[in-house]
Amino acid sequence: MRKLLSAIFLLAGTAIGSGMISLPIVLAPLGIVPIIGLTLLFAGMTYLSALVRVELNLQSESDFTLEDVGRKFSGKTAALVGNISLKILSLALLSAYIYGLGAMMPFPCAKLLIGLAVGIAFVYSSDKIIRFNDKAFVFLLVVVLAIIVGSLFQVDLRALPQSPSLVKVSKLCILFPTLFTSFGFQGSLHVLTKFCHNDRKMIVRACFWGSLIPAVVYLAWTLCMMAIIFNTQPQLFAKMAREGIDVAELIAALGAASGEGFTRCAVLVLSVGAIATSIFGVGIALVEDIERTFCRLKVHLGKKSQRCAASCMAALPATFVAISIPEAFIKVLGFAGMILTIIALLLPAFLLRKIHQPKHIQCLEHRSILYALVTFAAIIIVCEIASLMKV
């Protein structure tokens, strides 16, 4: 049971992070009903995409990365696509997380210092990071629950619009990739497979709860935060729905609306903790992937030196992007959503078609699931391309 909980916390902790900050911003133009529907839809698609990847790993009887799975079932081209996509996705997410944490800190060079701290943290073994992530995630859920319960006595959720007002196409183009990224734990699935020792039942349960828990937390948090701002600062809410706001503005608004010092501190701690748990999940997957690349290229380093080198290669480029791109949080998350569709939806669906018959997860015998995932991926890619072109 404890191992199953650790597996669930690994996925849910990876997923719950950027969405705590980005979703109140990007979902603000929508009403309560569309927010609930979209969140549950994206959680369901995340679960189905995870099942496809789990089937591939179980058939390969290994904890292979997507690159390794692609090489086994298709060849060098699929392996190259998986390798490049995973590294770009992981670096993009780390960049967004470092930017988000830096925007919350009231001192200069915050992003640089956070990037260095992240690099140092990755040097520790994956098992130690996972054990720390368990404690951090439980603490995170307690703080979320406390803030949500406290907020319910201060605001009226019924005051929020039930249906959307007129939403610009450009806002929807930002919304879909960002929402998909908020559930993005697929880059950690090979770590999960290794941790669970190819136990199919445990892995499937972890994927289910790892998709559902973030959906419930995101819904409760987003609606409460939107209600707080809507009730206390209607002009800022109108700006958030019309134009969007930056991370620092959201944190400042929530802190001011919370009033009491304890609540204000809890909001900041929650925001930092949510992004930190995502950093751990994404960072473990990226560092282990780089270490595998070292082994494949026959780069002979000592175990500690190899881990240090992989940690630096993960943290330094992400820190550079966070420092150099202004207002990077939402921009990079949207871009990451497009890359995530390749890793989580398109390439796994293609590889599953190549092996013809699922052996471990029977529901994947229905080809309609793969068609739905591919259609879903196409919509997200079109949205992000349109967003980049500033439609």
Secondary structure, 3 states (H helix, E strand, C coil): CHHHHHHHHHHHHHHCCHHHHHHHHHCCCCCHHHHHHHHHHHHHHHHHHHHHHHHHHHHHCCCCCHHHHHHHHCCHHHHHHHHHHHHHHHHHHHHHHHHHHHHHCCCCCHHHHHHHHHHHHHCCCHHHHHHHHHHHHHHHHHHHHHHHHHHHCCCCHHHCCCCCCCCCHHHHHHHHHHHHHHCCCHHHHHHHHHHCCCCHHHHHHHHHHHHHHHHHHHHHHHHHHHHHHHHHCHHHHHHHHHCCCCHHHHHHHHHHHHCCHHHHHHHHHHHHHHHHHHHHHHHHHHHHHHHHHHHHCCCCCCHHHHHHHHHHHHHHHHHHHHHHCCCHHHHHHHHHHHHHHHHHHHHHHHHHHHHCCCCCCHHHHCHHHHHHHHHHHHHHHHHHHHHHCCC
